[in-house]
Amino acid sequence: MALSVTLSLALSSCSNGGPGGSVGSGTGESGEPGREAAATSASPSPSQTYPLSSAPAVIPAVRTHEPARGPGWRPEPGAGVVVAEGSEELADEGRLLAGELEIAYRGTAAARPGDVELALSGSPSAPATPSAAPSASASPEAGGPESYTVVTADRRVRISGPAEAGVFYGTRTLKQAVRSGGTMPEGVVRDAPDRPQRGLMVDIARKYFTAGWIEDRLREMADLKLNQLGLHFSDDQGFRIASDTHPDIVSREHLTKAEVRRILELADSLHITVIPELDSPGHLGAVLAKNPQLQLKDAAGSPVRGAIDIGNPASARLVDELLKEYAGLFKGAYWHLGGDEYQALTRQNPEASFPALAALARQEYGPQGRIQDLATAWVNDRGAVLRPLGRKLMAWNDGFFRGGQVSVDKDIQVEYWTGKEIGARPPVEYLEEGRPVVNVNDEYLYYVLGEPNEFHYPTGQRIYEQWTPLVLRGTQPVPEKYSGQILGGRFAIWCDFSQAQTQAQIAQGIALPLAATAQKVWDPRTPTRSWQDFRTLAGKVSG
């Protein structure tokens, strides 16, 4: 094809022509005679020379770039975005990119000089891309659903991938390259993420966030090729999504279901999965404020903050009703069960403090049964409600206890955030059990409003320079042999002191740390840019 032939010549050390140059084949990609000849007459003089191109300046940095000689591509009058025949499902991505680049969208059509073409790999009209192999050191997962290739040559750009998500990420690379340098450099980008789960988690329970603010974060995440947004929407301080089954528990400031559907629709269009978290059996204070008969009480009759009585069958019925209601709203692949910080288990002697639960544990699990077994069974039972609905499940690591009569089900993913809490275990213990783990290391990835408990607002520099997905706890990485079990990482906003910052301040404060996280979950290798250069680039490509 003309595209690959031109690029092959451009890679030659003696190449001195502009795009098209003296390479006219007489037949363009559409099969129409004379198109390449027409392109040649409009090209720069064959005597013009170009240096070898550099990789596009984008966040996260591309894994491989094969340089070539040529002017690259920039949006110019008459340029447009087209979709290859057989790739019509990329229409949404095409319209979005055209609007961002302020050029025309022409739908399914043959690419002309100056155009951007989007194609699914294997579409019938897709020309072959150059066959040069990517760098072995980067080892991008070619062929995965989030992989993509960008070929820039002949005054056009072709973005292809095996699935919509990958092509979408290719459009993010093009958009950022134009923002950072005005041009998509000549050559071939082959790119893919190192980890399948890459995201942001927002505590919308303790602090109300508007739907518009959340939508802005989705757009920011999409440009950074992040693919998961966690919403922790229930806690002691608030319950922030409207409920039809239990409307009395909902906080005054909350998201309507219509707003949530709008958020979910936008997320889906940006290839982001929203992960809801209705935390239990702890962190249920807002629910229990309207259902005090279900609140756990200790031996002295004192209610325990946020803790539901897991020995009362009515507690499970209430929470399961909520799970089923919100599973009908959030239809994505994942669900977060919570499972952390159940206050009955923070007492020095839980069995002495809660004799009724202790007796139930022995009744259910024999003489060695303990309250932790009841708490573990609670998490498993909530998972059993959601699993038939097709949800993949996750829970916080301090809800996975060692040595009990009951273990958390093997398919429940560990969200590892800390080794400091009671019940928390070193990350290697979870990995040795063969469990899948996602990194939410509070040493690096926590943005906690008010900075309590020695937390500090991260700038992003430590994430960028020191953190990788292997650094699950503290600052030390786990052995490389466990890398395949660590599915990725998420940056987390926790609103312990909800009024400490405004929504605007939070958005500004997380921008660089989120960009740094995106870089390291896409490619955990030591970045080639300095932190200062990365900061400067982030300012160019954001917005």
C-alpha positions as CSV (number, residue, x, y, z in Angstrom):
1,M,0.0,0.0,0.0
2,A,1.1,3.6,-0.6
3,L,1.2,4.4,3.1
4,S,3.6,1.6,4.1
5,V,5.8,2.1,1.1
6,T,6.1,5.8,1.8
7,L,7.0,5.1,5.4
8,S,9.5,2.5,4.5
9,L,11.3,5.0,2.2
10,A,11.1,7.7,4.8
11,L,12.9,5.4,7.3
12,S,15.8,5.1,4.8
13,S,18.9,7.0,5.8
14,C,19.0,8.6,2.3
15,S,15.4,9.8,2.5
16,N,15.1,13.4,1.5
17,G,11.5,13.8,0.3
18,G,8.5,15.2,1.9
19,P,5.4,13.1,2.4
20,G,4.5,11.4,-0.9
21,G,7.7,12.9,-2.5
22,S,8.7,10.7,-5.4
23,V,6.8,7.7,-4.2
24,G,3.6,8.1,-6.4
25,S,2.1,4.6,-7.1
26,G,-0.7,6.0,-9.2
27,T,-3.3,4.4,-6.9
28,G,-4.4,5.7,-3.5
29,E,-5.6,3.7,-0.5
30,S,-9.2,3.9,-1.8
31,G,-8.1,2.3,-5.1
32,E,-8.9,5.5,-7.0
33,P,-6.2,6.2,-9.7
34,G,-4.3,9.4,-9.4
35,R,-4.9,10.2,-5.7
36,E,-1.3,9.7,-4.7
37,A,-0.2,11.7,-7.7
38,A,-2.4,14.5,-6.6
39,A,-1.0,14.3,-3.1
40,T,2.5,14.5,-4.6
41,S,1.9,17.7,-6.4
42,A,0.7,19.3,-3.2
43,S,3.6,18.0,-1.1
44,P,6.7,19.9,-0.1
45,S,9.6,20.0,-2.6
46,P,11.4,16.6,-2.9
47,S,14.6,18.5,-2.0
48,Q,13.3,19.3,1.4
49,T,14.9,17.3,4.2
50,Y,13.6,16.4,7.7
51,P,15.4,15.1,10.8
52,L,14.4,11.8,12.3
53,S,11.3,12.4,14.4
54,S,11.1,12.1,18.2
55,A,8.4,10.3,20.1
56,P,5.2,12.3,20.7
57,A,5.2,14.2,24.1
58,V,2.2,12.7,25.9
59,I,1.1,11.4,29.3
60,P,1.5,8.5,29.8
61,A,4.5,8.3,27.5
62,V,4.1,5.9,24.6
63,R,5.9,2.5,25.0
64,T,7.5,2.4,21.5
65,H,8.0,4.9,18.7
66,E,9.8,4.1,15.5
67,P,11.1,7.4,14.1
68,A,10.8,8.5,10.5
69,R,11.7,11.6,8.4
70,G,8.8,13.8,7.5
71,P,6.8,16.8,8.7
72,G,4.4,14.9,10.8
73,W,0.7,15.8,10.9
74,R,-1.1,18.8,12.2
75,P,-4.8,19.8,11.9
76,E,-5.1,22.1,8.9
77,P,-8.1,23.5,6.9
78,G,-9.7,20.8,4.9
79,A,-8.5,18.0,7.3
80,G,-11.0,15.5,8.6
81,V,-11.5,12.4,10.7
82,V,-12.8,9.3,8.9
83,V,-13.7,5.8,9.9
84,A,-12.5,2.9,7.8
85,E,-15.1,0.7,6.2
86,G,-16.0,-2.1,8.6
87,S,-15.1,0.0,11.6
88,E,-18.3,1.9,11.9
89,E,-18.5,1.4,15.7
90,L,-15.7,3.9,16.0
91,A,-18.0,6.7,15.0
92,D,-18.3,8.1,18.5
93,E,-14.5,8.2,18.9
94,G,-14.2,9.9,15.5
95,R,-16.8,12.6,16.3
96,L,-15.1,13.3,19.7
97,L,-11.6,13.6,18.2
98,A,-12.8,15.8,15.3
99,G,-14.5,18.1,17.8
100,E,-11.3,18.3,19.9
101,L,-9.1,19.0,16.9
102,E,-11.6,21.4,15.4
103,I,-11.7,19.6,12.1
104,A,-14.5,17.9,10.1
105,Y,-15.9,14.5,10.8
106,R,-16.8,12.7,7.5
107,G,-17.9,9.3,8.8
108,T,-17.1,6.2,6.8
109,A,-15.0,7.3,4.0
110,A,-11.6,6.9,2.3
111,A,-8.8,8.8,3.9
112,R,-7.5,11.8,2.0
113,P,-4.2,13.6,2.5
114,G,-4.5,15.6,5.7
115,D,-6.9,13.2,7.3
116,V,-7.0,11.0,10.4
117,E,-8.4,7.5,9.8
118,L,-9.6,5.3,12.6
119,A,-9.8,1.5,12.0
120,L,-10.2,-1.7,13.9
121,S,-7.5,-4.1,13.0
122,G,-8.6,-6.5,10.3
123,S,-11.3,-4.2,8.9
124,P,-11.7,-4.9,5.2
125,S,-10.4,-1.5,4.0
126,A,-7.5,-1.3,6.4
127,P,-4.1,-1.1,4.7
128,A,-1.2,-3.0,6.2
129,T,0.9,-1.1,8.7
130,P,4.7,-1.2,8.6
131,S,6.1,-4.4,9.8
132,A,9.0,-3.1,11.9
133,A,8.9,-4.8,15.3
134,P,8.5,-2.7,18.5
135,S,11.3,-2.4,21.0
136,A,11.7,-5.6,23.0
137,S,12.6,-3.7,26.1
138,A,9.1,-2.2,26.3
139,S,7.2,-5.4,25.4
140,P,3.8,-3.7,24.8
141,E,1.0,-6.3,24.8
142,A,0.4,-6.1,21.0
143,G,-3.0,-7.4,20.2
144,G,-4.6,-6.7,23.6
145,P,-7.9,-4.8,23.6
146,E,-6.3,-1.7,24.9
147,S,-3.3,-1.8,22.5
148,Y,-3.1,0.5,19.5
149,T,-0.9,1.6,16.6
150,V,-0.5,5.1,15.2
151,V,1.1,5.5,11.8
152,T,1.9,9.0,10.7
153,A,3.1,9.4,7.1
154,D,1.9,10.8,3.7
155,R,0.3,13.8,5.5
156,R,-2.1,11.6,7.3
157,V,-2.6,9.6,10.5
158,R,-4.0,6.2,10.8
159,I,-5.0,4.9,14.3
160,S,-5.8,1.2,14.5
161,G,-6.3,-1.4,17.2
162,P,-8.0,-4.7,17.9
163,A,-10.9,-3.1,19.9
164,E,-12.6,0.3,20.4
165,A,-10.7,1.0,23.6
166,G,-7.3,0.8,22.0
167,V,-8.3,3.0,19.1
168,F,-9.7,5.5,21.6
169,Y,-6.4,5.6,23.5
170,G,-4.7,6.2,20.1
171,T,-6.9,9.3,19.7
172,R,-5.8,10.5,23.1
173,T,-2.1,10.2,22.0
174,L,-2.9,12.2,18.9
175,K,-4.8,14.9,20.8
176,Q,-2.0,15.3,23.4
177,A,0.7,15.3,20.8
178,V,-1.0,18.2,19.0
179,R,-1.5,20.1,22.3
180,S,2.1,19.6,23.5
181,G,3.9,20.3,20.2
182,G,1.4,21.3,17.5
183,T,2.2,18.1,15.5
184,M,1.9,14.4,15.6
185,P,5.5,13.3,14.8
186,E,6.2,11.2,11.7
187,G,6.7,7.5,12.3
188,V,4.9,4.6,14.1
189,V,3.7,4.4,17.7
190,R,2.9,1.0,19.1
191,D,1.5,1.2,22.6
192,A,-0.3,-0.8,25.3
193,P,-0.7,-0.6,29.0
194,D,1.4,-2.6,31.4
195,R,-1.6,-3.2,33.8
196,P,-5.3,-3.8,33.0
197,Q,-6.7,-1.8,36.0
198,R,-5.8,1.9,36.1
199,G,-7.9,4.4,38.0
200,L,-9.1,6.9,40.5
201,M,-11.3,6.4,43.5
202,V,-13.4,9.2,45.0
203,D,-15.0,9.2,48.5
204,I,-18.3,10.9,47.6
205,A,-19.9,9.7,50.8
206,R,-18.1,12.0,53.3
207,K,-18.2,14.9,50.9
208,Y,-20.8,15.7,48.3
209,F,-19.4,16.1,44.8
210,T,-21.5,17.4,41.9
211,A,-22.2,15.3,38.9
212,G,-20.4,17.9,36.8
213,W,-17.3,17.6,38.9
214,I,-17.3,13.9,38.5
215,E,-17.8,14.2,34.7
216,D,-14.9,16.5,34.5
217,R,-12.7,13.9,36.3
218,L,-13.9,11.3,33.8
219,R,-12.7,13.4,30.9
220,E,-9.4,14.1,32.7
221,M,-9.0,10.3,33.3
222,A,-9.7,9.4,29.7
223,D,-7.0,11.7,28.4
224,L,-4.6,9.9,30.8
225,K,-5.8,6.5,29.6
226,L,-7.2,5.6,33.0
227,N,-10.1,3.1,32.8
228,Q,-11.7,2.8,36.2
229,L,-13.5,5.2,38.5
230,G,-14.4,4.0,42.0
231,L,-17.3,5.7,43.8
232,H,-17.4,5.1,47.6
233,F,-20.9,6.4,48.1
234,S,-21.9,5.2,51.6
235,D,-20.2,5.9,54.9
236,D,-20.8,7.1,58.4
237,Q,-21.1,10.7,57.3
238,G,-23.4,10.3,54.3
239,F,-25.2,8.2,51.7
240,R,-25.0,10.1,48.4
241,I,-27.1,8.3,45.8
242,A,-30.9,8.4,45.7
243,S,-32.6,5.2,46.8
244,D,-36.0,3.9,45.9
245,T,-36.0,1.0,48.5
246,H,-34.8,3.1,51.4
247,P,-35.2,6.8,50.6
248,D,-34.9,7.8,54.3
249,I,-31.1,6.9,54.4
250,V,-30.2,9.3,51.6
251,S,-28.3,12.5,52.6
252,R,-29.8,15.9,51.7
253,E,-27.0,16.5,49.2
254,H,-26.8,13.5,46.9
255,L,-26.7,12.4,43.3
256,T,-30.0,11.6,41.7
257,K,-30.3,8.4,39.7
258,A,-30.6,10.4,36.5
259,E,-27.3,12.1,37.3
260,V,-25.7,8.7,38.0
261,R,-27.0,7.4,34.6
262,R,-25.5,10.5,32.9
263,I,-22.2,9.8,34.6
264,L,-22.3,6.2,33.6
265,E,-23.2,7.0,30.0
266,L,-20.2,9.4,29.8
267,A,-17.9,6.9,31.4
268,D,-18.9,4.2,29.0
269,S,-18.2,6.5,26.0
270,L,-14.8,7.1,27.4
271,H,-14.1,3.4,28.0
272,I,-14.1,3.9,31.8
273,T,-15.8,1.4,34.1
274,V,-17.4,2.9,37.2
275,I,-17.0,0.7,40.3
276,P,-19.5,1.3,43.1
277,E,-18.7,0.7,46.7
278,L,-21.4,0.2,49.3
279,D,-19.0,-0.6,52.3
280,S,-20.2,-3.1,54.9
281,P,-20.3,-4.4,57.6
282,G,-18.5,-1.2,58.9
283,H,-18.8,2.4,57.6
284,L,-22.7,2.1,57.6
285,G,-23.4,5.1,60.0
286,A,-25.6,6.9,57.6
287,V,-27.7,3.8,57.0
288,L,-27.8,3.0,60.7
289,A,-28.9,6.5,61.7
290,K,-32.3,5.6,60.2
291,N,-32.2,1.9,61.3
292,P,-30.8,2.1,64.9
293,Q,-32.2,-1.3,65.8
294,L,-29.6,-2.8,63.6
295,Q,-26.6,-1.0,65.1
296,L,-24.1,-3.3,66.9
297,K,-23.9,-2.7,70.7
298,D,-21.1,-4.0,73.0
299,A,-21.5,-5.8,76.3
300,A,-22.2,-2.6,78.1
301,G,-25.0,-1.7,75.7
302,S,-23.0,1.1,73.9
303,P,-23.6,1.5,70.2
304,V,-20.5,0.9,68.0
305,R,-20.0,3.7,65.4
306,G,-20.7,2.6,61.8
307,A,-21.0,-1.1,62.7
308,I,-24.1,-3.1,61.7
309,D,-25.0,-6.1,63.9
310,I,-23.9,-9.0,61.7
311,G,-25.6,-11.4,64.0
312,N,-29.1,-10.0,63.2
313,P,-30.6,-11.5,60.0
314,A,-32.4,-8.2,59.4
315,S,-29.1,-6.6,58.9
316,A,-28.3,-8.8,55.9
317,R,-31.7,-8.3,54.4
318,L,-31.4,-4.5,54.5
319,V,-27.9,-4.4,52.9
320,D,-28.8,-7.0,50.3
321,E,-31.9,-4.9,49.3
322,L,-29.5,-2.0,48.7
323,L,-27.0,-4.1,46.8
324,K,-29.7,-5.4,44.5
325,E,-31.1,-1.9,44.0
326,Y,-27.8,-0.4,43.0
327,A,-26.7,-3.4,41.0
328,G,-29.6,-2.4,38.7
329,L,-28.1,1.1,38.4
330,F,-24.4,0.2,38.1
331,K,-24.2,-2.5,35.4
332,G,-20.4,-2.5,35.0
333,A,-18.2,-5.5,35.5
334,Y,-16.9,-4.7,39.0
335,W,-18.3,-4.2,42.5
336,H,-16.5,-3.1,45.7
337,L,-17.8,-4.9,48.8
338,G,-15.7,-2.8,51.3
339,G,-15.2,-5.1,54.3
340,D,-12.7,-2.9,56.1
341,E,-12.5,-1.5,59.7
342,Y,-15.4,-3.4,61.3
343,Q,-15.1,-1.8,64.7
344,A,-16.0,-5.0,66.7
345,L,-12.7,-6.4,65.6
346,T,-10.7,-3.4,66.7
347,R,-11.3,-4.2,70.4
348,Q,-8.6,-5.8,72.4
349,N,-10.8,-8.9,73.0
350,P,-13.7,-8.9,70.6
351,E,-15.2,-12.0,72.0
352,A,-15.4,-10.5,75.5
353,S,-16.7,-7.2,74.2
354,F,-19.4,-8.8,72.1
355,P,-20.5,-12.0,73.8
356,A,-23.6,-12.5,71.6
357,L,-21.5,-12.5,68.4
358,A,-18.9,-14.7,70.0
359,A,-21.6,-17.3,70.9
360,L,-23.0,-17.1,67.4
361,A,-19.5,-17.7,65.9
362,R,-19.0,-20.8,68.0
363,Q,-22.5,-22.0,67.1
364,E,-21.8,-21.6,63.3
365,Y,-18.1,-22.6,63.2
366,G,-17.4,-24.8,66.2
367,P,-15.4,-24.2,69.4
368,Q,-12.7,-22.3,67.4
369,G,-15.2,-20.0,65.7
370,R,-14.5,-16.3,66.3
371,I,-16.2,-13.0,65.4
372,Q,-13.7,-12.5,62.5
373,D,-15.3,-15.6,60.9
374,L,-18.7,-14.0,61.1
375,A,-17.3,-10.8,59.5
376,T,-15.6,-12.9,56.7
377,A,-18.8,-14.9,56.1
378,W,-20.6,-11.5,55.8
379,V,-18.3,-10.4,53.0
380,N,-18.7,-13.8,51.3
381,D,-22.5,-13.7,51.6
382,R,-22.7,-10.2,50.1
383,G,-20.5,-11.4,47.3
384,A,-22.9,-14.3,46.7
385,V,-25.7,-11.8,46.1
386,L,-23.7,-10.0,43.4
387,R,-21.8,-12.8,41.7
388,P,-25.0,-14.2,40.0
389,L,-25.5,-10.7,38.5
390,G,-22.1,-11.0,36.8
391,R,-20.1,-8.8,39.0
392,K,-16.4,-9.2,39.7
393,L,-15.8,-8.6,43.4
394,M,-13.2,-6.7,45.4
395,A,-12.7,-5.8,49.1
396,W,-10.2,-3.9,51.2
397,N,-7.2,-5.9,52.4
398,D,-7.8,-5.5,56.1
399,G,-11.0,-7.4,55.7
400,F,-9.0,-10.5,54.8
401,F,-8.1,-12.2,58.1
402,R,-5.5,-14.9,58.7
403,G,-6.0,-18.1,60.7
404,G,-9.8,-18.2,60.9
405,Q,-12.3,-20.9,60.2
406,V,-13.6,-19.0,57.2
407,S,-11.6,-17.4,54.4
408,V,-12.7,-14.7,52.0
409,D,-13.7,-16.3,48.7
410,K,-10.7,-16.8,46.3
411,D,-12.2,-14.8,43.5
412,I,-12.6,-11.6,45.5
413,Q,-9.8,-9.2,44.5
414,V,-7.7,-7.6,47.2
415,E,-7.6,-3.8,47.3
416,Y,-4.3,-3.4,49.2
417,W,-4.2,0.0,50.9
418,T,-2.4,-0.4,54.2
419,G,-0.4,-2.6,56.6
420,K,-1.3,-0.5,59.6
421,E,-4.8,-1.5,60.4
422,I,-5.8,-4.3,62.7
423,G,-6.2,-7.4,60.6
424,A,-4.0,-6.1,57.8
425,R,-1.3,-8.5,56.7
426,P,1.9,-8.0,54.6
427,P,1.0,-8.1,50.9
428,V,3.1,-11.2,50.2
429,E,0.7,-13.2,52.3
430,Y,-2.2,-12.4,49.9
431,L,0.0,-13.0,46.9
432,E,1.2,-16.4,48.2
433,E,-2.4,-17.4,48.4
434,G,-2.7,-16.7,44.7
435,R,-5.1,-13.8,45.1
436,P,-5.4,-11.0,42.6
437,V,-4.3,-7.6,44.1
438,V,-4.8,-4.0,43.1
439,N,-2.4,-1.4,44.5
440,V,-4.0,1.5,46.5
441,N,-0.9,2.1,48.7
442,D,-1.7,4.8,51.3
443,E,2.0,5.8,51.4
444,Y,1.8,7.2,47.9
445,L,-1.7,7.1,46.4
446,Y,-3.9,8.7,49.2
447,Y,-5.1,12.2,49.0
448,V,-6.8,12.7,52.4
449,L,-8.7,16.0,53.0
450,G,-7.4,17.8,56.1
451,E,-4.2,15.6,56.2
452,P,-5.0,13.7,59.4
453,N,-2.9,10.8,60.8
454,E,0.3,12.1,59.2
455,F,-1.1,12.0,55.7
456,H,0.2,14.7,53.4
457,Y,-1.2,15.9,50.1
458,P,1.0,14.2,47.5
459,T,2.5,16.3,44.8
460,G,3.0,13.3,42.4
461,Q,6.8,13.5,42.5
462,R,7.2,10.4,44.8
463,I,4.8,8.5,42.7
464,Y,6.6,9.4,39.5
465,E,10.1,8.7,40.8
466,Q,9.7,5.9,43.4
467,W,6.3,4.1,43.1
468,T,5.5,1.1,40.9
469,P,2.6,-1.4,41.1
470,L,4.9,-3.7,43.0
471,V,5.2,-1.2,45.9
472,L,2.1,-2.4,47.7
473,R,2.9,-1.4,51.3
474,G,5.2,1.3,52.5
475,T,8.1,1.9,50.1
476,Q,9.4,-1.6,49.4
477,P,8.4,-3.6,46.3
478,V,7.3,-7.2,46.5
479,P,9.3,-9.8,44.6
480,E,9.0,-9.5,40.8
481,K,7.6,-13.1,40.6
482,Y,4.3,-11.8,41.9
483,S,4.0,-9.1,39.2
484,G,1.4,-11.0,37.2
485,Q,-1.1,-11.0,40.2
486,I,-0.9,-7.3,40.7
487,L,-3.6,-6.0,38.3
488,G,-2.9,-2.3,38.6
489,G,-3.4,0.7,40.8
490,R,-5.8,3.5,41.8
491,F,-5.2,6.9,43.2
492,A,-7.7,7.6,46.0
493,I,-9.4,10.8,47.3
494,W,-10.6,10.4,50.9
495,C,-12.7,13.2,52.5
496,D,-12.0,12.7,56.2
497,F,-12.4,16.5,56.8
498,S,-14.8,17.2,54.1
499,Q,-14.6,21.0,54.3
500,A,-10.8,21.2,54.2
501,Q,-10.8,21.8,50.5
502,T,-13.3,22.8,47.8
503,Q,-14.1,20.8,44.8
504,A,-11.9,23.1,42.7
505,Q,-9.0,22.8,45.1
506,I,-9.2,19.0,45.0
507,A,-9.3,19.0,41.2
508,Q,-6.2,21.2,41.1
509,G,-4.5,19.2,43.9
510,I,-4.9,15.8,42.4
511,A,-4.0,16.7,38.8
512,L,-0.3,16.0,38.9
513,P,-0.5,13.0,41.3
514,L,-3.2,11.5,39.0
515,A,-1.0,12.1,35.9
516,A,2.0,10.5,37.7
517,T,-0.1,7.5,38.6
518,A,-1.3,7.1,35.1
519,Q,2.3,7.1,33.8
520,K,3.4,4.4,36.2
521,V,0.4,2.0,35.7
522,W,0.8,2.4,31.9
523,D,4.6,1.8,32.1
524,P,6.2,1.2,35.5
525,R,9.7,1.6,34.2
526,T,11.8,4.6,35.3
527,P,10.5,7.5,33.2
528,T,12.9,9.2,30.8
529,R,11.6,12.7,31.6
530,S,12.7,14.5,34.7
531,W,10.0,15.4,37.2
532,Q,10.2,19.1,36.2
533,D,9.9,18.2,32.5
534,F,6.9,16.0,33.3
535,R,5.2,18.8,35.3
536,T,5.7,21.2,32.3
537,L,4.3,18.6,29.9
538,A,1.3,18.0,32.1
539,G,0.5,21.7,32.0
540,K,0.6,21.6,28.2
541,V,-1.6,18.5,27.6
542,S,-4.2,19.0,30.3
543,G,-7.5,20.8,30.0
